[in-house]
């Protein structure tokens, strides 16, 4: 280990340390990407890439691709049982590289009762039997992953398709019942509840649940006439002339940072009123929109998230190439050209670089445990021989703490600052 700064006085070290931007608000934001449940458990390149990007969170989809709208609970449970071994492997693999995981129930029991435009409806909002199955599924998942420190949280239903507003009450009741069930099994587990359809403007319809450790979530794709322009499964015609900031087709508005923040204001209001945490589970823009416009849009969104201390995951990593940071398109017909150095990717990497990294390992050379973390840039802070109480406190504060090898840390070529061990770190 390169103890370059040890000759300096402790006072000087602590003074320098206090100058680093290591505030609770700066260090508590989680930044990552959404991934498919079909991500290979054998392809270590996927994990190594995410690790090199400094991602610390992934949102892992549980998506039923075949017969997703089958109303049979038994059929759903059979499908789920075939998927969980793969999920187990992915969670384990992500844990080994210090990446935490959101389990996202992307396809709920019964799937969709109706897929008709403009608003499809999940079967759980039409069938009490399906709602019972829904809660039972979360019992299975809560028991299976009880105490698993790699799991960051359970996103209990992706974009709840409630249909008409009369079903908001059903969602609030089901969310409360599910959260209570999970909390009874695993009191430490974070529970994530999304607004109807994941839309920011509908978050006010949610009740603040009585269960502890609940985070509320929305997705952000507005204006969809820009982010989804030309995507065949939508009604948004391809318009290569659109620019952001600028007037967006079919939205009748000029969109810029102020307009985005206005769109997100209901989320800010909900957060302030209820004193709760917010997680942006998805946001993106098609990779073939005007390059500068796409970068401006993503950066303005992330700035808005960060200003409010919201955790976020970009949609998506190695799923559909339309949203890929590793492909650069020019039109809806040409979106799959590989490019390992896209401007969108570099933008996201600049934000991922802010992620706190933390580890605990035993230095045989000095016979002591070292607690190490990187609050900013390429400098590591470390302390000798943390007590079990201090370690436990820090593990609770930073759930992504993990064992790290000495060589792994030294290979980063970082410099080190030594400070006393304290639970207040």
C-alpha positions as CSV (number, residue, x, y, z in Angstrom):
1,X,0.0,0.0,0.0
2,X,1.3,3.5,-0.9
3,X,1.1,5.4,2.4
4,X,2.3,8.6,0.7
5,X,0.7,10.9,3.1
6,X,1.5,9.3,6.4
7,X,4.4,11.7,7.3
8,X,1.9,14.6,7.5
9,X,0.4,15.4,10.8
10,X,-3.0,14.1,11.7
11,X,-4.3,17.6,11.9
12,X,-3.2,18.4,8.4
13,X,-4.7,15.1,7.1
14,X,-8.1,15.7,8.8
15,X,-8.0,19.3,7.5
16,X,-7.5,18.0,3.9
17,X,-10.1,15.4,4.4
18,X,-12.7,17.9,5.4
19,X,-12.1,19.8,2.1
20,X,-13.3,16.8,0.1
21,X,-16.9,16.8,-0.9
22,X,-17.9,13.9,1.4
23,X,-21.3,15.1,2.6
24,X,-24.2,12.9,3.5
25,X,-26.1,14.2,0.5
26,X,-23.2,13.7,-1.9
27,X,-22.3,10.2,-0.8
28,X,-25.8,8.8,-0.4
29,X,-26.9,9.0,-4.0
30,X,-26.9,5.6,-5.8
31,X,-26.2,5.7,-9.5
32,X,-26.5,2.7,-11.9
33,X,-28.2,1.0,-14.8
34,X,-31.1,-1.3,-15.5
35,X,-30.3,-4.8,-16.7
36,X,-32.2,-7.6,-18.2
37,X,-32.8,-10.9,-16.3
38,X,-31.4,-12.5,-19.4
39,X,-28.0,-11.1,-18.7
40,X,-25.5,-14.0,-19.0
41,X,-24.4,-15.6,-15.7
42,X,-21.3,-16.8,-17.6
43,X,-20.2,-13.6,-19.3
44,X,-17.9,-11.9,-16.9
45,X,-17.3,-9.1,-19.3
46,X,-20.7,-7.7,-18.4
47,X,-19.8,-7.5,-14.8
48,X,-16.3,-6.2,-15.4
49,X,-17.6,-3.4,-17.6
50,X,-20.1,-2.3,-15.0
51,X,-17.4,-2.4,-12.4
52,X,-15.1,-0.4,-14.5
53,X,-17.9,2.1,-15.0
54,X,-18.1,2.5,-11.2
55,X,-21.8,1.5,-11.2
56,X,-23.0,0.7,-7.7
57,X,-26.6,-0.3,-8.4
58,X,-28.4,-2.3,-11.0
59,X,-32.2,-2.8,-11.5
60,X,-32.6,-6.4,-12.4
61,X,-35.8,-7.2,-14.4
62,X,-37.9,-10.3,-13.7
63,X,-39.7,-10.4,-17.1
64,X,-41.9,-13.2,-18.4
65,X,-41.3,-13.4,-22.1
66,X,-43.6,-16.3,-23.0
67,X,-47.3,-16.3,-22.2
68,X,-46.9,-13.3,-19.8
69,X,-50.7,-12.7,-19.5
70,X,-51.6,-16.2,-18.4
71,X,-54.1,-15.7,-15.5
72,X,-53.0,-18.9,-13.7
73,X,-51.1,-18.3,-10.5
74,X,-49.7,-21.8,-10.6
75,X,-48.4,-21.1,-14.1
76,X,-46.7,-18.0,-12.9
77,X,-45.1,-19.7,-9.9
78,X,-43.8,-22.4,-12.1
79,X,-42.2,-19.8,-14.4
80,X,-40.8,-18.0,-11.4
81,X,-39.2,-21.1,-10.0
82,X,-37.4,-21.6,-13.3
83,X,-36.0,-18.0,-13.1
84,X,-34.9,-17.8,-9.6
85,X,-31.7,-19.9,-9.9
86,X,-30.5,-17.5,-12.6
87,X,-31.4,-14.5,-10.4
88,X,-29.5,-16.2,-7.5
89,X,-26.4,-16.4,-9.7
90,X,-26.7,-12.8,-11.0
91,X,-27.1,-11.5,-7.4
92,X,-24.1,-13.4,-6.3
93,X,-22.0,-12.3,-9.2
94,X,-23.0,-8.6,-8.7
95,X,-22.1,-8.9,-5.0
96,X,-18.6,-10.1,-5.8
97,X,-17.9,-6.9,-7.7
98,X,-19.6,-4.6,-5.1
99,X,-22.7,-3.8,-7.1
100,X,-26.1,-3.8,-5.3
101,X,-29.3,-5.1,-6.9
102,X,-32.9,-4.0,-7.1
103,X,-35.2,-6.9,-7.8
104,X,-37.8,-5.5,-10.2
105,X,-41.0,-7.5,-10.7
106,X,-41.4,-6.4,-14.3
107,X,-44.1,-9.0,-15.1
108,X,-46.6,-9.5,-12.2
109,X,-48.8,-12.5,-11.8
110,X,-51.5,-12.5,-14.5
111,X,-49.6,-9.9,-16.6
112,X,-52.0,-7.6,-18.4
113,X,-55.8,-7.9,-18.2
114,X,-55.9,-5.5,-21.2
115,X,-53.2,-4.1,-23.4
116,X,-55.5,-1.6,-25.1
117,X,-54.3,2.0,-25.6
118,X,-54.0,4.5,-24.2
119,X,-53.6,2.8,-20.8
120,X,-53.2,-1.0,-20.5
121,X,-54.4,-2.6,-17.2
122,X,-52.6,-5.2,-15.0
123,X,-54.7,-8.1,-14.0
124,X,-54.0,-7.5,-10.3
125,X,-56.3,-4.5,-10.6
126,X,-59.2,-6.7,-11.9
127,X,-58.8,-9.8,-9.8
128,X,-58.7,-10.4,-6.1
129,X,-57.3,-13.8,-6.7
130,X,-54.4,-12.4,-8.7
131,X,-53.7,-9.9,-5.9
132,X,-53.4,-12.8,-3.4
133,X,-51.0,-14.5,-5.8
134,X,-49.0,-11.2,-6.0
135,X,-48.5,-11.1,-2.3
136,X,-47.6,-14.8,-2.2
137,X,-44.9,-14.2,-4.8
138,X,-43.4,-11.5,-2.7
139,X,-43.4,-13.9,0.3
140,X,-41.3,-16.3,-1.7
141,X,-38.9,-13.6,-2.8
142,X,-38.6,-12.1,0.7
143,X,-37.8,-15.4,2.3
144,X,-35.4,-16.4,-0.4
145,X,-33.4,-13.2,-0.1
146,X,-33.8,-12.5,3.5
147,X,-30.7,-10.8,4.9
148,X,-28.9,-10.8,1.5
149,X,-26.8,-7.6,1.7
150,X,-26.4,-7.4,-2.1
151,X,-30.1,-6.8,-2.5
152,X,-30.6,-3.0,-2.3
153,X,-34.4,-3.2,-2.5
154,X,-37.6,-4.9,-3.9
155,X,-39.3,-2.9,-6.6
156,X,-42.7,-4.6,-6.0
157,X,-44.4,-3.7,-9.4
158,X,-43.0,-2.1,-12.5
159,X,-45.2,0.8,-13.8
160,X,-48.5,-0.3,-12.1
161,X,-51.0,-0.3,-14.8
162,X,-54.1,0.7,-12.8
163,X,-56.3,1.7,-15.6
164,X,-58.8,4.3,-14.4
165,X,-58.2,6.5,-11.3
166,X,-60.7,4.5,-9.3
167,X,-58.1,1.7,-9.1
168,X,-55.6,4.0,-7.3
169,X,-57.1,2.8,-4.1
170,X,-56.5,-0.8,-5.0
171,X,-52.9,-0.1,-5.7
172,X,-52.4,1.7,-2.3
173,X,-54.0,-1.2,-0.5
174,X,-52.0,-3.8,-2.4
175,X,-48.8,-1.9,-1.9
176,X,-49.4,-1.6,1.8
177,X,-50.3,-5.3,2.2
178,X,-47.2,-6.4,0.2
179,X,-44.9,-4.1,2.1
180,X,-46.2,-5.3,5.4
181,X,-45.7,-8.9,4.3
182,X,-42.1,-8.3,3.2
183,X,-41.3,-6.3,6.3
184,X,-42.6,-9.0,8.6
185,X,-40.2,-11.5,6.9
186,X,-37.2,-9.2,6.4
187,X,-37.5,-6.0,8.5
188,X,-34.3,-4.6,7.0
189,X,-35.4,-4.8,3.4
190,X,-36.0,-1.7,1.4
191,X,-39.3,-1.7,-0.4
192,X,-39.9,0.3,-3.6
193,X,-43.3,1.5,-4.6
194,X,-43.9,3.1,-8.0
195,X,-46.6,5.6,-9.0
196,X,-49.3,4.4,-11.4
197,X,-47.6,3.8,-14.8
198,X,-44.4,5.1,-13.2
199,X,-45.5,8.6,-14.2
200,X,-44.2,11.6,-12.1
201,X,-47.5,13.4,-12.4
202,X,-49.4,10.5,-10.7
203,X,-47.2,10.2,-7.6
204,X,-49.6,12.3,-5.5
205,X,-52.1,9.4,-5.8
206,X,-49.8,7.2,-3.6
207,X,-50.4,7.0,0.2
208,X,-47.4,7.2,2.4
209,X,-47.1,3.6,3.7
210,X,-47.0,2.8,7.4
211,X,-44.2,0.3,6.8
212,X,-40.7,1.5,7.5
213,X,-37.9,1.6,4.9
214,X,-40.1,2.4,1.9
215,X,-38.7,4.3,-1.2
216,X,-41.1,5.8,-3.8
217,X,-40.2,5.6,-7.5
218,X,-41.1,7.1,-10.8
219,X,-39.7,6.8,-14.4
220,X,-38.9,9.7,-16.6
221,X,-39.3,9.6,-20.3
222,X,-41.1,12.9,-20.9
223,X,-41.5,14.3,-23.5
224,X,-42.0,10.9,-25.1
225,X,-42.4,12.5,-28.5
226,X,-38.6,13.2,-28.2
227,X,-37.3,10.2,-26.2
228,X,-39.4,7.7,-28.1
229,X,-39.5,9.3,-31.5
230,X,-39.8,6.7,-34.3
231,X,-40.0,3.7,-32.0
232,X,-42.3,1.3,-33.8
233,X,-44.3,0.2,-30.7
234,X,-45.3,3.8,-30.1
235,X,-47.4,6.4,-31.9
236,X,-44.5,9.0,-32.0
237,X,-43.5,9.6,-35.6
238,X,-39.8,9.9,-36.4
239,X,-38.8,13.5,-36.5
240,X,-35.1,14.1,-37.1
241,X,-35.4,17.8,-36.8
242,X,-36.3,17.8,-33.1
243,X,-33.8,19.4,-30.8
244,X,-33.4,19.6,-27.0
245,X,-33.7,22.3,-25.7
246,X,-36.4,23.2,-28.2
247,X,-40.0,22.8,-29.3
248,X,-40.9,19.2,-29.2
249,X,-43.4,17.8,-31.7
250,X,-46.9,16.9,-30.3
251,X,-46.0,18.3,-26.9
252,X,-46.9,21.9,-27.6
253,X,-44.2,23.0,-25.3
254,X,-40.7,24.4,-25.3
255,X,-38.6,21.8,-23.3
256,X,-35.5,22.7,-21.4
257,X,-34.1,22.2,-17.9
258,X,-36.8,24.4,-16.4
259,X,-39.6,22.4,-18.2
260,X,-38.1,19.1,-17.0
261,X,-38.0,20.3,-13.5
262,X,-41.6,21.4,-13.8
263,X,-42.5,17.9,-14.9
264,X,-40.7,16.5,-11.9
265,X,-42.2,19.0,-9.4
266,X,-44.9,16.6,-8.2
267,X,-42.2,14.2,-7.1
268,X,-40.4,17.0,-5.2
269,X,-43.7,18.0,-3.6
270,X,-44.4,14.3,-2.6
271,X,-40.9,13.9,-1.2
272,X,-41.1,17.2,0.8
273,X,-44.6,16.5,2.2
274,X,-44.0,13.0,3.2
275,X,-40.2,13.2,4.1
276,X,-39.4,10.1,2.0
277,X,-36.7,8.9,-0.3
278,X,-37.1,8.9,-4.1
279,X,-35.7,6.5,-6.7
280,X,-35.8,7.1,-10.5
281,X,-35.9,3.5,-11.7
282,X,-35.8,4.3,-15.5
283,X,-35.0,7.2,-17.8
284,X,-33.5,7.3,-21.2
285,X,-33.6,8.6,-24.8
286,X,-33.3,6.7,-28.1
287,X,-29.6,6.6,-29.2
288,X,-30.4,8.0,-32.7
289,X,-31.8,11.4,-31.7
290,X,-29.6,14.4,-32.4
291,X,-26.5,13.6,-30.4
292,X,-26.1,16.9,-28.7
293,X,-29.8,17.0,-27.9
294,X,-29.7,13.6,-26.3
295,X,-26.7,14.5,-24.2
296,X,-28.3,17.8,-23.1
297,X,-31.5,16.0,-22.2
298,X,-29.8,13.3,-20.1
299,X,-27.5,15.7,-18.3
300,X,-30.4,18.0,-17.4
301,X,-32.4,15.1,-16.0
302,X,-29.5,13.8,-14.0
303,X,-28.8,17.3,-12.6
304,X,-32.4,17.4,-11.5
305,X,-32.1,14.0,-9.8
306,X,-28.9,14.9,-8.1
307,X,-30.3,18.3,-6.9
308,X,-33.0,16.4,-5.0
309,X,-30.7,13.6,-3.8
310,X,-32.6,10.9,-5.8
311,X,-31.1,7.5,-6.5
312,X,-31.3,6.6,-10.2
313,X,-30.7,3.8,-12.8
314,X,-30.4,4.5,-16.5
315,X,-32.4,2.4,-18.9
316,X,-30.6,0.2,-20.0
317,X,-27.4,-1.8,-20.1
318,X,-27.1,-4.4,-22.8
319,X,-30.8,-4.9,-23.2
320,X,-32.5,-3.2,-26.2
321,X,-29.8,-1.5,-28.4
322,X,-32.1,1.5,-28.9
323,X,-31.2,2.6,-25.4
324,X,-27.6,1.3,-25.4
325,X,-24.8,3.5,-24.3
326,X,-22.5,1.3,-26.4
327,X,-24.3,1.9,-29.7
328,X,-24.8,5.1,-31.8
329,X,-27.7,5.3,-34.2
330,X,-28.8,7.7,-36.9
331,X,-32.4,6.8,-37.4
332,X,-35.0,4.2,-36.2
333,X,-33.8,2.0,-39.0
334,X,-30.2,2.3,-38.0
335,X,-29.8,2.1,-34.2
336,X,-27.5,-0.9,-33.7
337,X,-24.1,0.3,-34.8
338,X,-21.6,-0.6,-32.0
339,X,-19.6,2.3,-30.6
340,X,-17.6,1.9,-27.4
341,X,-17.0,5.6,-27.0
342,X,-20.3,7.3,-27.4
343,X,-20.8,10.8,-25.9
344,X,-23.8,9.5,-23.9
345,X,-21.7,6.8,-22.3
346,X,-19.0,9.3,-21.4
347,X,-21.6,11.5,-19.8
348,X,-23.0,8.7,-17.7
349,X,-19.4,7.7,-16.7
350,X,-18.8,11.2,-15.4
351,X,-21.7,10.8,-13.1
352,X,-20.9,7.2,-12.1
353,X,-17.4,8.5,-11.0
354,X,-19.1,10.1,-8.1
355,X,-20.2,6.8,-6.6
356,X,-18.8,6.1,-3.1
357,X,-16.7,2.9,-3.1
358,X,-16.0,1.2,0.2
359,X,-14.3,-2.0,1.3
360,X,-12.9,-3.9,4.3
361,X,-9.9,-6.1,4.1
362,X,-7.1,-7.6,6.2
363,X,-3.5,-6.4,5.6
364,X,-1.3,-9.3,6.5
365,X,1.8,-7.1,6.3
366,X,0.8,-5.1,9.4
367,X,-1.6,-7.6,10.9
368,X,-4.6,-5.2,10.9
369,X,-7.9,-4.8,9.3
370,X,-8.3,-1.7,7.1
371,X,-11.5,0.0,6.3
372,X,-11.1,1.8,3.0
373,X,-13.4,3.9,0.9
374,X,-13.1,6.5,-1.9
375,X,-15.2,9.6,-1.3
376,X,-14.1,11.4,-4.4
377,X,-11.7,11.2,-7.3
378,X,-8.9,8.7,-7.0
379,X,-8.0,9.2,-3.3
380,X,-8.8,6.5,-0.8
381,X,-9.4,7.1,2.9
382,X,-8.4,4.3,5.3
383,X,-8.3,3.5,9.0
384,X,-6.6,0.8,11.0
385,X,-8.4,-1.9,13.0
386,X,-12.0,-0.8,13.1
387,X,-13.9,-2.3,16.0
388,X,-16.8,-4.7,15.3
389,X,-19.2,-2.0,16.5
390,X,-17.7,0.6,14.1
391,X,-17.8,-1.9,11.2
392,X,-21.4,-2.8,11.9
393,X,-22.4,0.8,12.0
394,X,-20.7,1.5,8.7
395,X,-22.3,-1.5,7.1
396,X,-25.7,-0.2,8.1
397,X,-24.9,3.2,6.8
398,X,-23.3,2.0,3.5
399,X,-25.0,-1.3,2.6
400,X,-22.7,-1.8,-0.4
401,X,-19.6,-2.3,1.9
402,X,-17.8,-5.5,0.8
403,X,-14.7,-7.4,1.2
404,X,-11.9,-6.3,-1.1
405,X,-8.4,-7.7,-1.7
406,X,-5.3,-5.7,-1.2
407,X,-4.2,-6.2,-4.7
408,X,-7.5,-5.0,-6.0
409,X,-7.1,-1.7,-4.2
410,X,-3.5,-1.2,-5.0
411,X,-4.2,-1.9,-8.7
412,X,-6.3,1.2,-8.7
413,X,-3.1,3.2,-8.3
414,X,-4.7,5.4,-5.7
415,X,-3.1,7.5,-3.0
416,X,-4.2,7.0,0.6
417,X,-5.2,9.3,3.5
418,X,-5.1,7.9,7.0
419,X,-7.6,9.0,9.7
420,X,-8.8,7.4,12.9
421,X,-11.6,4.8,12.8
422,X,-14.9,6.2,13.8
423,X,-18.6,5.3,13.4
424,X,-19.1,8.9,12.3
425,X,-17.2,8.3,9.0
